[in-house]
Amino acid sequence: MRIKHVLTDNGSAFRFKLFRAVCTRHGIVQKLTRTYRPQTNGKAERFIQSALRERVYD
């Protein structure tokens, strides 16, 4: 499974230049959730759970 997009919250770890550079190097498009919209963070958390589950059972 190849990751094409990653949805993250606006945490400093995900806005860090190194994280963005790694995404760019691997052709991954980073999308940030909207600020002050906690509903969107749920989508990011669910995506992470799904990705981890796929990785574990792959």
Buried (B, 14 or more C-beta within 10 A) or exposed (E): EEEEEBBBBBEEEBEEEEBEEEBEEEEBEBEBBEEEEEEBBEBBEEBEEEEEEEEEEE
